[in-house]
Amino acid sequence: MPVRRPIERLTRESSRARRRMSSPLAAVDRFARVRLGHAPTPLDAAPRLGAALGVELWVKRDDCTGLALGGNKVRQLEFHLGAAQARGADTVLVTGAVQSNLVRVAAAGARRLGMDAHIQLEERVDEAGDLYRDSGNLLVDRLLGATLHSFPVGEDEAAADAALERLARALAGEGRRPYVIHSAPGRPPLGGLGYVLAADEIVTQAAALGVGFDAVVCASGSAATHAGVLVGLRAVGGTMPVRGICVRRDARRQGARVAGAAAALAAMIERPSAFDEGDVDVSDAVLAPGYGRLNDAVREALEMAARHEALLLDPVYTGKAMAGLIAHVRSGRIAAGSRVLFLHTGGLPAIFAYADRLGPWLSKAPWPPAR
Ligand SMILES: *Cc1c(COP(=O)(O)O)cnc(C)c1O
């Protein structure tokens, strides 16, 4: 398949491919990829927050991947949009929550590659106010000039994909060359390849810093990130547990989703032994009351990270993931004194879209001042 990329980029990628030729991740290079992000991202110590929790905490800063406010979707979309380019697409279609980071980064990546983006926004979070529908990611989607479509159902991925397919057929009828990024499981989880490579990046950075991690903690949503990190670590010899924190589904359903994605990824990179079902670790202890909805544990996590480290977390994903990390430390599941890597997956535009729900809680420090 012809891959439309500038010559210089092809040369860079093929020298990278040569370097990886004999590596356990060599097969990743068989998949089309376009570079969109800033990598490697920093791996920072977080000593004050770590001390407050009683662990040695490090943070992998994938909120710093660049591209229109960054986050984990940048690494994932390098593969989805690589596939789109390889097929000669000129329009990308993607679906997600109203405050989806995936659709924002897909629209941004499409623009960088000279494509149009159609994004379908699912009504997943009830009790959402005006800010939720106007600010944060949605504002960026509109700045990028993506065409927005609304989808009334929030929890039917197959129906959301079917609606995208219909839209793609209509666009094809107008002479466009659409590429659909599906959300339901059952297709190769291309985005997970970005996190297979990120796991390798983490192992390389940890070795350079002379540290070994006892556990990795990340948000687990579509599962591309969680499964990618898990399979990537195992493929390059990393044995530490990857503790996924559920942000959307209960532990039983999420565990099955991670297992499916991880098995698929291990097969895609031709390392079937890099996945073992017993290795899937998910917790839904801080999920309630549900996707995109705050709870006290999330508020505490946002506050602790900001006030000890100036580390900003988002209310939907990384706030829940940090709340899950804190719950694991308090329950002893993550032992006191362990060396823990928190994967910061981004999502920060959403803090502005949640200002009306974060504000009343922050009003212990009243603003505006009373006159
Ligand atoms: C999408 C997202 C996640 C979850 O990643 P998945 O790969 O979908 O599991 C975590 N954090 C942020 C900020 C996200 O946007």
The ligand as an SDF file (V2000), in Angstrom:
LIG
                    3D

 15 15  0  0  0  0  0  0  0  0999 V2000
   -9.2750    8.4750   26.1890 C   0  0  0  0  0  0  0  0  0  0  0  0
   -8.5740    8.8660   27.4320 C   0  0  0  0  0  0  0  0  0  0  0  0
   -8.1540    7.9150   28.3760 C   0  0  0  0  0  0  0  0  0  0  0  0
   -8.4710    6.4690   28.2270 C   0  0  0  0  0  0  0  0  0  0  0  0
   -7.6340    5.8930   27.2660 O   0  0  0  0  0  0  0  0  0  0  0  0
   -8.1480    4.6280   26.4610 P   0  0  0  0  0  0  0  0  0  0  0  0
   -7.0370    4.3310   25.5560 O   0  0  0  0  0  0  0  0  0  0  0  0
   -9.4060    5.0430   25.7580 O   0  0  0  0  0  0  0  0  0  0  0  0
   -8.4400    3.5570   27.4520 O   0  0  0  0  0  0  0  0  0  0  0  0
   -7.4420    8.3380   29.4730 C   0  0  0  0  0  0  0  0  0  0  0  0
   -7.1610    9.6380   29.6600 N   0  0  0  0  0  0  0  0  0  0  0  0
   -7.5680   10.5890   28.8010 C   0  0  0  0  0  0  0  0  0  0  0  0
   -7.2610   12.0000   29.1210 C   0  0  0  0  0  0  0  0  0  0  0  0
   -8.2780   10.2320   27.6660 C   0  0  0  0  0  0  0  0  0  0  0  0
   -8.6660   11.1810   26.8090 O   0  0  0  0  0  0  0  0  0  0  0  0
  1  2  1  0
  2  3  1  0
  2 14  2  0
  3  4  1  0
  3 10  2  0
  4  5  1  0
  5  6  1  0
  6  7  2  0
  6  8  1  0
  6  9  1  0
 10 11  1  0
 11 12  2  0
 12 13  1  0
 12 14  1  0
 14 15  1  0
M  END
$$$$
